[in-house]
Amino acid sequence: MTQGLFDLTGQVALVTGTSRGLGQYFGRALAKAGADLIVTSRRKDDLQPFVEEIEALGRRVLPLELDVRDEASIAAVVEAAAEGFGRIDILVNNAGCNVRKPAFEVTWEDWNLILDTNLRGSFFVAQGIAKHMAGRGYGRIVNIGSVTSVFGYPGLAPYGASRGGIRQLTMSLAADWGKHGITVNCLAPGWFQTAQNKVLYEDKEWVEYLVERIPLKRPGAPDDLDGAVVFLASEASRYITGQTLLVDGGISTGSTRATVAKPGVEVLEKV
């Protein structure tokens, strides 16, 4: 009975931003749980290696080109996805980008790029897919947020705003679409190494600083997200909606940590 709650056999999942990074982690986990996939990228050719990997698992895969900053591109993908498999049960809204800069240096164009991709794009992809889900009275939408959905970090002002917006958007859509049998939740990873942030992990001192502040004492590994995304996409989470699930090793437990300066004296140090 418990195992069946997490079985996605016969389900169709659309995962955006699957040419690399977390999008591939999510798609791979869903495919291993039994789902067929619709995968997207701004350049369709970039998807071919991942398509072959998923097909090797015995799953059907439909690769589509998608630019989430383009309204016509979103509409075309929604139509093609619905026609390709005849149904869409799961949406993982993963496509995103970031520009790391001190707040004084963020440009108008930087802001628009990040917010248009991460927030506006996620909304309109969800809107298009949810219309198809509503017609069947069933759907699982997993918006990908970040630990920055609930935590502030320097150099990430527009990104943090976009991910905080994803958290709020998730709650609003959950309230809007629950009557159609659609759950909407936010999966918020902590610090995972991806192609987008690889340069950070090349700095040994920064990694040590980070690990010191993670209760589980390590950054996230690729398969640390598998259980969470399958859970939110499956029947196991059928009565959960509007929630943000942090998969962050515990770094979001607080913005201060206690260090012992000398016996009996506790000092609070800012993270």
N, C-alpha and C positions, 0 to 999 in steps of 0.2 A: 504493500500500500504506500509506504513512505517513498520507495524508489520511484513509483509511478508518478508521484507528485512533481518530480523533476525531469520526467521523460518528455522530450520535445519532438518525438517521432511524428512525422506528418505535418509538423508546423513549418511555416515559412517566415523567416526573419530577414528584415532589411537592415543592414548595418552600413551607416555612412562613414566615409573616411577610412577605407580599408586597404589603402595601398601600402601602409606601414603602421608601426606603432601599436597603440592600444586598440585601434579598430580591428587589427588582425587578431589580437588576443581575444577580443569579444566574439568575433566571428568564429574563430577556431573552437572556443568553448561551446558555443551554441550548436555548431555542427557535430561536435563529439557527443552532445546530448541528444542528437537525432534530427535537428532542424536542417531544412534546405535553406540556402542563402541567396539573397540579392545583395551584391556588394557594389560600392560606388567609389569613384575617385574623380578628380578633375580631368585626369588623363586615363582613358580606358585601358591603354596598353600597360600602364603601371600595375594593373590588377592581375595580369596573366599568371605570374608565379603563384600568387595566392589562390587563384581559381584552380590551378592544377593541384595544389596541396589539398584543397577541400574536396575536389572530385576524387582524389585518391582515398578519401575516407568513405566514399560511396554516396556522397551527397550531391544533389543537383545544385548548380550555381549559375546565377545570371549576373554578369558584370554590366554595369551601366555607368556612363559618364555623367557626373553631377558637379555643378558649381552652385553651392548653397547661397551665394550672393546674387544669383541670377534667377529671377522669378520664373522665366520661361523654362529654364533648365530644371527647376524643381517640379514644375507642372508636367514636363515631359517624362521625368523619372517616375513620378507617381503613377502616371498612366501606363508606362511600360512595365513597371513592377506588378501592377494589378493584372495586366494582360498576360504577363509572363507565366505566372503560377496560378492565376485565378483567385488568389487570396493573399492577404498579408496579416499574419497573426501577431508579429513582434516587430517593433521598431527600436533600434538602438541608435539614438541621435548622437553620434560621436564626432562628426567632422568639426574641426576647430583649428585655430591658429593662435600665435602669440608673438608679440614684439616686446622684448625685455629692455626697458629704458627707465632711468630715473624720471619721476613724474614731471620735473621741469622740462624734460627733453621730449616728451610725447607730443607728436604732431597731430593735427586735425585728421590727416590721412591715416596715421597709425590707429587712432581711435575708431574711425569708420571701418577700417579693415577688420579689426578684432571684434567689434560689436556686431557688425553686419554678418560676419561669419558665425561666430559662436552663439549669438543670441537671436538675431532676426532670422538667420538661416534655420536654426533649430525649430523656431516657432512655425515657420511656414512649411517645413518638411513634415512636422508633426500634424499640422492642420490638414495637409493634403492626404496623408496616410490615414489619419483618424476618420476622415469621411468614408473611406472604404471599410474601416473596422466597424464603424457605427452601423453600417448597413447589415452587418452580420451579427451585431450585438456582442462583439468580443474583440479585445485587443490588449496588448501589453506594450506600453511605451516606456522605454528606459532612456531618460535624458542623462548625458554624461556631464557631470559637473567636475568638481575638484575640491581639494581641501581648502582652496581659496574661495569656495562658496560660503565658508563660515569663518575664515581666518584671513587676516591681512598680512601681506608681505611687501617689502619695498621693491620697487622696480616692476611691479605687476598691477599697477592701478587699473588700466583698461581691462586687462585679463580678469582680474578679480571682480571688477564690476560686471563683466559678462557672465562669469560663473555664479556670482551672487544672484544675478538676474535669472539664470537657469533654475536655481533653487526656488525662487519666487514663482517663476513661470510654471514649474512643476506642480506647485500647490494649486495654482489657479486652474490649470487644465484638468487636474484631478477632480476638482469641484465641478467643472464644466461638463466633463465627459463621463463621469461615473455612471450616470443614468443610461449610457449606451453600452455598458459592460466593459468599458475601457479603464484600465488602471494606468496611472502615470506616476512614475517614481524617478528619483535622481540617484544615480550611482556616482559617488564622489571619491575618486582615487586620491591617495596621498602622493608621496614622492616616488615615482617610478621612472626609470631611465628609458627614454625614447629617443628617436632621431632628432626630435624637436629640442630636447634639452641635454643632448649628449655632452655638449661642451662643459656643462656644470659638473658632470661626474668625472671629468678629467682633472679637476682641482681637488687634490687629496685633502687639503685642509678644510675645504667646504664640505666634502663628504663626511669627514670626521665630526664637523660641527653639526651637520644634519643628523647623523646617527646618534649622537649624544642626546638629541632631543626627541628621538623616537623610542617610546617605551620598549618595543620589541627589538631595538638595537640593530636595525638594518633597513635599507630602502626596500620598496616593494619588488617582488619577483613577478615575472609574467603570469604564472599560474595562480598567484594570490587573488586575482580578480575572477577566476573561473566560477567559483561557487556563487559569488554575489550576482553576476550577470545572469546565470542560469536560474537562480532563485527568483529574481525579479521578472524574468521572462516566462516563468512556469506557473502551473497551478498551485505550487507551494506558497505563492504570495498573493493568492486570489483575493484576500481581504485586507491587503495593504495597498494604500494609494496616497499620493501626496507627500511621500516621505523621502528624506535624504539619507542614504546609507553610505557612511564614510568607511572606506577601506584604506586605512592610513597608518597602520601599525601603532595607533594611539597618539600620534603627534598632536591631534586636535583636543587632547584632554585638558589643555590649559595653556595660557600665554606666559606663565611664569613657572619656574621650577625651584625647588628648595635645595640648597647646598649647605652642608655643615661646615661652618668656618672653624669652630672649635667645639669641644664637648659642651652640650647644653645650649648652644647658640645657633639659631636657625636664620639663614639669610635668604631673602627672596631675590632671585636674579632674573632679569628680563631675558626672554628667549630672543 
